[in-house]
Amino acid sequence: MSKPVAREPQRRNARSNRARILATARRELGRNPDTTLEELARAAGVVRRTLFGHFPGRAALLEALAEEASEVLRSTMESAGEGAGPEVPAERALAYFLLLMWPVGDRYRMLLALARHDLGAERVAEILTPARAEVTAILERGQRDGAFPDHLPPAVLSAGLEAMTVALLEQVNTGALEDDGTRAAVATLVAAGVPQDRARTVVASVAPTVPPNPGD
Protein backbone atom coordinates (compact mmCIF):
# COMPACT_ATOMS: atom_id res chain seq x y z
CA MET A 1 0.00 0.00 0.00
CA SER A 2 2.97 2.33 0.56
CA LYS A 3 4.42 2.01 -2.95
CA PRO A 4 2.09 4.47 -4.74
CA VAL A 5 2.87 7.08 -2.08
CA ALA A 6 6.58 6.50 -2.51
CA ARG A 7 6.34 6.80 -6.28
CA GLU A 8 4.68 10.22 -6.27
CA PRO A 9 7.81 12.11 -5.12
CA GLN A 10 9.72 10.22 -7.81
CA ARG A 11 7.23 11.36 -10.43
CA ARG A 12 7.48 14.95 -9.23
CA ASN A 13 11.25 14.73 -9.32
CA ALA A 14 11.12 13.29 -12.86
CA ARG A 15 8.83 16.12 -14.02
CA SER A 16 11.15 18.65 -12.42
CA ASN A 17 14.19 17.12 -14.10
CA ARG A 18 12.46 17.09 -17.48
CA ALA A 19 11.42 20.74 -17.17
CA ARG A 20 14.93 21.73 -16.08
CA ILE A 21 16.50 19.87 -19.00
CA LEU A 22 14.17 21.57 -21.50
CA ALA A 23 14.81 25.01 -20.01
CA THR A 24 18.56 24.37 -20.12
CA ALA A 25 18.32 23.16 -23.71
CA ARG A 26 16.50 26.33 -24.77
CA ARG A 27 19.25 28.43 -23.21
CA GLU A 28 22.32 26.45 -24.21
CA LEU A 29 21.20 25.58 -27.74
CA GLY A 30 20.38 29.25 -28.25
CA ARG A 31 23.99 30.04 -27.42
CA ASN A 32 25.48 27.14 -29.35
CA PRO A 33 23.34 24.89 -31.62
CA ASP A 34 26.12 22.28 -31.57
CA THR A 35 25.94 21.76 -27.79
CA THR A 36 26.04 18.02 -27.06
CA LEU A 37 23.62 16.11 -24.85
CA GLU A 38 26.42 15.42 -22.42
CA GLU A 39 27.11 19.15 -22.12
CA LEU A 40 23.39 19.80 -21.65
CA ALA A 41 23.24 17.23 -18.86
CA ARG A 42 26.09 18.95 -17.01
CA ALA A 43 24.53 22.38 -17.52
CA ALA A 44 21.18 21.09 -16.22
CA GLY A 45 22.82 19.54 -13.16
CA VAL A 46 21.71 15.99 -13.96
CA VAL A 47 23.66 12.87 -14.78
CA ARG A 48 23.83 11.66 -18.36
CA ARG A 49 21.58 8.68 -17.57
CA THR A 50 18.83 10.99 -16.31
CA LEU A 51 18.86 13.08 -19.48
CA PHE A 52 18.82 10.02 -21.72
CA GLY A 53 16.02 8.55 -19.62
CA HIS A 54 13.82 11.45 -20.68
CA PHE A 55 15.26 12.02 -24.15
CA PRO A 56 17.01 9.01 -25.70
CA GLY A 57 18.62 11.16 -28.37
CA ARG A 58 19.01 14.63 -29.80
CA ALA A 59 16.00 14.18 -32.08
CA ALA A 60 13.75 13.33 -29.14
CA LEU A 61 14.93 16.40 -27.20
CA LEU A 62 14.37 18.73 -30.15
CA GLU A 63 10.94 17.27 -30.84
CA ALA A 64 10.01 17.87 -27.20
CA LEU A 65 11.13 21.49 -27.58
CA ALA A 66 9.12 21.78 -30.80
CA GLU A 67 6.00 20.46 -29.09
CA GLU A 68 6.54 22.80 -26.16
CA ALA A 69 6.90 25.74 -28.56
CA SER A 70 3.69 24.73 -30.31
CA GLU A 71 1.78 24.60 -27.02
CA VAL A 72 3.13 27.98 -25.89
CA LEU A 73 2.23 29.51 -29.24
CA ARG A 74 -1.34 28.20 -29.05
CA SER A 75 -1.71 29.36 -25.46
CA THR A 76 -0.38 32.83 -26.29
CA MET A 77 -2.73 33.13 -29.25
CA GLU A 78 -5.66 32.25 -27.00
CA SER A 79 -4.62 35.04 -24.64
CA ALA A 80 -4.69 37.62 -27.44
CA GLY A 81 -8.33 38.26 -26.59
CA GLU A 82 -9.76 41.58 -27.70
CA GLY A 83 -6.37 43.07 -28.57
CA ALA A 84 -6.43 41.43 -31.99
CA GLY A 85 -10.19 40.95 -32.26
CA PRO A 86 -12.27 41.72 -35.37
CA GLU A 87 -13.53 44.99 -33.87
CA VAL A 88 -9.96 46.36 -33.59
CA PRO A 89 -8.58 48.30 -36.60
CA ALA A 90 -6.51 45.90 -38.65
CA GLU A 91 -3.22 47.75 -38.38
CA ARG A 92 -3.53 47.87 -34.58
CA ALA A 93 -4.61 44.22 -34.47
CA LEU A 94 -1.56 43.22 -36.50
CA ALA A 95 0.79 45.27 -34.32
CA TYR A 96 -0.73 43.79 -31.15
CA PHE A 97 -0.45 40.24 -32.46
CA LEU A 98 3.16 40.73 -33.54
CA LEU A 99 4.21 42.24 -30.20
CA LEU A 100 2.42 39.45 -28.33
CA MET A 101 4.10 36.74 -30.40
CA TRP A 102 7.64 38.14 -30.47
CA PRO A 103 8.63 36.84 -27.00
CA VAL A 104 7.51 33.35 -28.04
CA GLY A 105 9.64 33.50 -31.16
CA ASP A 106 12.54 34.91 -29.17
CA ARG A 107 12.23 32.16 -26.56
CA TYR A 108 12.37 29.41 -29.17
CA ARG A 109 14.55 31.07 -31.79
CA MET A 110 17.19 28.38 -31.35
CA LEU A 111 14.75 26.08 -33.18
CA LEU A 112 15.27 28.24 -36.25
CA ALA A 113 18.99 27.54 -36.17
CA LEU A 114 18.31 23.81 -35.85
CA ALA A 115 15.31 23.58 -38.16
CA ARG A 116 16.83 22.68 -41.47
CA HIS A 117 19.29 20.09 -40.20
CA ASP A 118 17.60 18.53 -37.17
CA LEU A 119 13.87 19.20 -37.24
CA GLY A 120 13.22 19.99 -40.86
CA ALA A 121 11.61 23.16 -42.16
CA GLU A 122 8.25 21.40 -42.46
CA ARG A 123 8.08 20.79 -38.69
CA VAL A 124 8.78 24.44 -37.94
CA ALA A 125 6.20 25.50 -40.56
CA GLU A 126 3.69 23.22 -38.84
CA ILE A 127 4.31 24.99 -35.53
CA LEU A 128 3.85 28.39 -37.13
CA THR A 129 0.69 27.53 -39.10
CA PRO A 130 -1.83 28.89 -36.52
CA ALA A 131 0.02 32.21 -36.33
CA ARG A 132 0.17 32.46 -40.12
CA ALA A 133 -3.58 31.83 -40.33
CA GLU A 134 -4.28 34.59 -37.79
CA VAL A 135 -2.08 37.08 -39.61
CA THR A 136 -3.73 36.12 -42.91
CA ALA A 137 -7.16 36.86 -41.43
CA ILE A 138 -6.00 40.28 -40.15
CA LEU A 139 -4.44 41.13 -43.51
CA GLU A 140 -7.57 40.07 -45.37
CA ARG A 141 -9.69 42.31 -43.14
CA GLY A 142 -7.24 45.17 -43.48
CA GLN A 143 -7.16 44.94 -47.25
CA ARG A 144 -10.94 44.91 -47.32
CA ASP A 145 -11.09 47.99 -45.07
CA GLY A 146 -8.35 49.84 -46.92
CA ALA A 147 -5.79 49.73 -44.08
CA PHE A 148 -3.41 47.61 -46.18
CA PRO A 149 -2.88 47.74 -49.95
CA ASP A 150 -3.94 44.65 -51.87
CA HIS A 151 -0.72 44.30 -53.87
CA LEU A 152 -0.48 40.66 -52.77
CA PRO A 153 -3.10 38.09 -51.73
CA PRO A 154 -3.40 37.96 -47.92
CA ALA A 155 -2.12 34.37 -47.63
CA VAL A 156 0.91 35.13 -49.80
CA LEU A 157 1.68 38.32 -47.90
CA SER A 158 1.30 36.49 -44.59
CA ALA A 159 3.84 33.88 -45.69
CA GLY A 160 6.24 36.63 -46.71
CA LEU A 161 5.86 38.45 -43.40
CA GLU A 162 6.43 35.19 -41.55
CA ALA A 163 9.66 34.62 -43.51
CA MET A 164 10.81 38.13 -42.62
CA THR A 165 10.08 37.56 -38.93
CA VAL A 166 12.03 34.31 -39.01
CA ALA A 167 14.92 36.14 -40.68
CA LEU A 168 14.85 38.82 -37.98
CA LEU A 169 14.89 36.20 -35.24
CA GLU A 170 17.86 34.56 -36.94
CA GLN A 171 19.63 37.92 -36.80
CA VAL A 172 18.95 37.97 -33.06
CA ASN A 173 20.62 34.55 -32.95
CA THR A 174 23.74 35.94 -34.62
CA GLY A 175 23.81 38.99 -32.36
CA ALA A 176 23.29 41.39 -35.26
CA LEU A 177 19.93 42.57 -33.89
CA GLU A 178 18.61 43.38 -30.45
CA ASP A 179 14.85 43.88 -30.29
CA ASP A 180 11.98 43.61 -27.85
CA GLY A 181 9.65 43.14 -30.79
CA THR A 182 9.04 46.84 -31.45
CA ARG A 183 11.39 47.14 -34.40
CA ALA A 184 10.14 43.90 -35.91
CA ALA A 185 6.52 45.03 -35.54
CA VAL A 186 7.25 48.34 -37.28
CA ALA A 187 9.12 46.56 -40.06
CA THR A 188 6.24 44.12 -40.53
CA LEU A 189 3.63 46.87 -40.74
CA VAL A 190 5.79 48.69 -43.30
CA ALA A 191 6.15 45.48 -45.31
CA ALA A 192 2.37 45.08 -45.16
CA GLY A 193 2.00 48.51 -46.75
CA VAL A 194 1.67 50.92 -43.82
CA PRO A 195 3.75 54.15 -44.15
CA GLN A 196 6.73 54.13 -41.81
CA ASP A 197 5.67 57.08 -39.65
CA ARG A 198 2.19 55.63 -39.27
CA ALA A 199 3.64 52.20 -38.44
CA ARG A 200 5.81 53.70 -35.68
CA THR A 201 2.84 55.57 -34.23
CA VAL A 202 0.62 52.49 -34.24
CA VAL A 203 3.23 50.27 -32.61
CA ALA A 204 4.04 52.88 -29.95
CA SER A 205 0.36 53.20 -29.04
CA VAL A 206 -0.28 49.45 -28.99
CA ALA A 207 2.84 48.33 -27.10
CA PRO A 208 1.66 49.45 -23.62
CA THR A 209 -1.54 47.41 -24.00
CA VAL A 210 0.22 44.08 -24.67
CA PRO A 211 0.33 41.88 -21.55
CA PRO A 212 3.63 40.28 -20.47
CA ASN A 213 4.22 36.92 -22.04
CA PRO A 214 3.58 34.17 -19.45
CA GLY A 215 6.75 32.39 -20.51
CA ASP A 216 8.96 35.35 -19.66
C-alpha positions in Angstrom: 0.0 0.0 0.0 3.0 2.3 0.6 4.4 2.0 -2.9 2.1 4.5 -4.7 2.9 7.1 -2.1 6.6 6.5 -2.5 6.3 6.8 -6.3 4.7 10.2 -6.3 7.8 12.1 -5.1 9.7 10.2 -7.8 7.2 11.4 -10.4 7.5 15.0 -9.2 11.3 14.7 -9.3 11.1 13.3 -12.9 8.8 16.1 -14.0 11.1 18.6 -12.4 14.2 17.1 -14.1 12.5 17.1 -17.5 11.4 20.7 -17.2 14.9 21.7 -16.1 16.5 19.9 -19.0 14.2 21.6 -21.5 14.8 25.0 -20.0 18.6 24.4 -20.1 18.3 23.2 -23.7 16.5 26.3 -24.8 19.2 28.4 -23.2 22.3 26.5 -24.2 21.2 25.6 -27.7 20.4 29.2 -28.2 24.0 30.0 -27.4 25.5 27.1 -29.4 23.3 24.9 -31.6 26.1 22.3 -31.6 25.9 21.8 -27.8 26.0 18.0 -27.1 23.6 16.1 -24.9 26.4 15.4 -22.4 27.1 19.1 -22.1 23.4 19.8 -21.6 23.2 17.2 -18.9 26.1 18.9 -17.0 24.5 22.4 -17.5 21.2 21.1 -16.2 22.8 19.5 -13.2 21.7 16.0 -14.0 23.7 12.9 -14.8 23.8 11.7 -18.4 21.6 8.7 -17.6 18.8 11.0 -16.3 18.9 13.1 -19.5 18.8 10.0 -21.7 16.0 8.6 -19.6 13.8 11.5 -20.7 15.3 12.0 -24.1 17.0 9.0 -25.7 18.6 11.2 -28.4 19.0 14.6 -29.8 16.0 14.2 -32.1 13.8 13.3 -29.1 14.9 16.4 -27.2 14.4 18.7 -30.2 10.9 17.3 -30.8 10.0 17.9 -27.2 11.1 21.5 -27.6 9.1 21.8 -30.8 6.0 20.5 -29.1 6.5 22.8 -26.2 6.9 25.7 -28.6 3.7 24.7 -30.3 1.8 24.6 -27.0 3.1 28.0 -25.9 2.2 29.5 -29.2 -1.3 28.2 -29.1 -1.7 29.4 -25.5 -0.4 32.8 -26.3 -2.7 33.1 -29.2 -5.7 32.3 -27.0 -4.6 35.0 -24.6 -4.7 37.6 -27.4 -8.3 38.3 -26.6 -9.8 41.6 -27.7 -6.4 43.1 -28.6 -6.4 41.4 -32.0 -10.2 40.9 -32.3 -12.3 41.7 -35.4 -13.5 45.0 -33.9 -10.0 46.4 -33.6 -8.6 48.3 -36.6 -6.5 45.9 -38.7 -3.2 47.8 -38.4 -3.5 47.9 -34.6 -4.6 44.2 -34.5 -1.6 43.2 -36.5 0.8 45.3 -34.3 -0.7 43.8 -31.1 -0.4 40.2 -32.5 3.2 40.7 -33.5 4.2 42.2 -30.2 2.4 39.5 -28.3 4.1 36.7 -30.4 7.6 38.1 -30.5 8.6 36.8 -27.0 7.5 33.4 -28.0 9.6 33.5 -31.2 12.5 34.9 -29.2 12.2 32.2 -26.6 12.4 29.4 -29.2 14.6 31.1 -31.8 17.2 28.4 -31.4 14.7 26.1 -33.2 15.3 28.2 -36.3 19.0 27.5 -36.2 18.3 23.8 -35.9 15.3 23.6 -38.2 16.8 22.7 -41.5 19.3 20.1 -40.2 17.6 18.5 -37.2 13.9 19.2 -37.2 13.2 20.0 -40.9 11.6 23.2 -42.2 8.3 21.4 -42.5 8.1 20.8 -38.7 8.8 24.4 -37.9 6.2 25.5 -40.6 3.7 23.2 -38.8 4.3 25.0 -35.5 3.9 28.4 -37.1 0.7 27.5 -39.1 -1.8 28.9 -36.5 0.0 32.2 -36.3 0.2 32.5 -40.1 -3.6 31.8 -40.3 -4.3 34.6 -37.8 -2.1 37.1 -39.6 -3.7 36.1 -42.9 -7.2 36.9 -41.4 -6.0 40.3 -40.1 -4.4 41.1 -43.5 -7.6 40.1 -45.4 -9.7 42.3 -43.1 -7.2 45.2 -43.5 -7.2 44.9 -47.3 -10.9 44.9 -47.3 -11.1 48.0 -45.1 -8.3 49.8 -46.9 -5.8 49.7 -44.1 -3.4 47.6 -46.2 -2.9 47.7 -50.0 -3.9 44.6 -51.9 -0.7 44.3 -53.9 -0.5 40.7 -52.8 -3.1 38.1 -51.7 -3.4 38.0 -47.9 -2.1 34.4 -47.6 0.9 35.1 -49.8 1.7 38.3 -47.9 1.3 36.5 -44.6 3.8 33.9 -45.7 6.2 36.6 -46.7 5.9 38.4 -43.4 6.4 35.2 -41.6 9.7 34.6 -43.5 10.8 38.1 -42.6 10.1 37.6 -38.9 12.0 34.3 -39.0 14.9 36.1 -40.7 14.8 38.8 -38.0 14.9 36.2 -35.2 17.9 34.6 -36.9 19.6 37.9 -36.8 18.9 38.0 -33.1 20.6 34.5 -32.9 23.7 35.9 -34.6 23.8 39.0 -32.4 23.3 41.4 -35.3 19.9 42.6 -33.9 18.6 43.4 -30.4 14.9 43.9 -30.3 12.0 43.6 -27.8 9.6 43.1 -30.8 9.0 46.8 -31.4 11.4 47.1 -34.4 10.1 43.9 -35.9 6.5 45.0 -35.5 7.2 48.3 -37.3 9.1 46.6 -40.1 6.2 44.1 -40.5 3.6 46.9 -40.7 5.8 48.7 -43.3 6.2 45.5 -45.3 2.4 45.1 -45.2 2.0 48.5 -46.8 1.7 50.9 -43.8 3.7 54.1 -44.2 6.7 54.1 -41.8 5.7 57.1 -39.7 2.2 55.6 -39.3 3.6 52.2 -38.4 5.8 53.7 -35.7 2.8 55.6 -34.2 0.6 52.5 -34.2 3.2 50.3 -32.6 4.0 52.9 -30.0 0.4 53.2 -29.0 -0.3 49.5 -29.0 2.8 48.3 -27.1 1.7 49.5 -23.6 -1.5 47.4 -24.0 0.2 44.1 -24.7 0.3 41.9 -21.5 3.6 40.3 -20.5 4.2 36.9 -22.0 3.6 34.2 -19.5 6.8 32.4 -20.5 9.0 35.4 -19.7 
